[in-house]
Amino acid sequence: MMTAKRTVRSKVRRGRTSSEPAHTSLTTTASLRDAAYDAIKHRIITCAFRPGEYINELQLSSMLKIGRTPVHQALDRLMIEGMIDVIPRKGVIVRPVSLNEVLQIIETRLVNETYCSRLAAERANNSDIAELAEVLKRTKHWTSMRNVENMMLLDREFHLLIARAAKNDVLTELLRSLHERSLRFWFISLNAPAQYESVHDQHDAIFAAIHQRDPDKSEAAMRAHIESFRANVSQFL
């Protein structure tokens, strides 16, 4: 009986041991895929990979020091998100900048994000307000430093925080997707110090309205901000 018990315990231990590498392997694969996705996407939205540029999967793998499978999975995800196109017998191309596309994104934002800003003024809690204030503080610093890349990333964070403050998960996900697709247009079009200051002032106005719990003022401030972006981007595309 003692021998049988030891045999059963041994099998259990062996079962646990054999399962652990598989779990670790899956976690590692997901981490590498996410790392590849983040790295490639960052290069696209900051125009390090320029619109219309062909990118090679093997070269990406070498550049990022990540295997081809995670890189391939990352490219599949970016294609679904509309940031790249796969051209048969030619390869992967960064989706060219399209004025029509950005104008459609802006029209959708005008319908949805203005309402989101109204909801944020009604539903934001103290934690939401504090996070927005902190982002604006950091934005002011990077605006003074003329650091466009950090300003762009903080712009994304600011808008995402407002979406979360609206307490509507479906709306948050919709706006997250729209902002991700808008980022490189932001990077291309905002290239002058006066524009940086203008965007920061617009963010301040949106924040003030949310902080004051004024839905009408918050909606109007967001609308003015999006319309300003439309006017500016139309000059460059």
Protein Blocks (a to p, Z undefined) as FASTA:
>chain_A
ZZmmmmmmmmmmmmmmmmmmmmmmmmmmmmmmmmmmmmmmmmmmnomagghiacdfklmm
mmnopafklmmmmmmmmmmnopaccdehkbpcdddddfklmmmmmmmmmmmmmmmmmmmm
mmocfklmmmmmmmmmmmmmmmmnopaklmmmmmmmmmmmmmmmnopaklmmmmmmmmmm
mmmmmmmmmmcfklmmmmmmmmmmmmmmmmnopaklmmmmmmmmmmmmmmmmmmmZZ
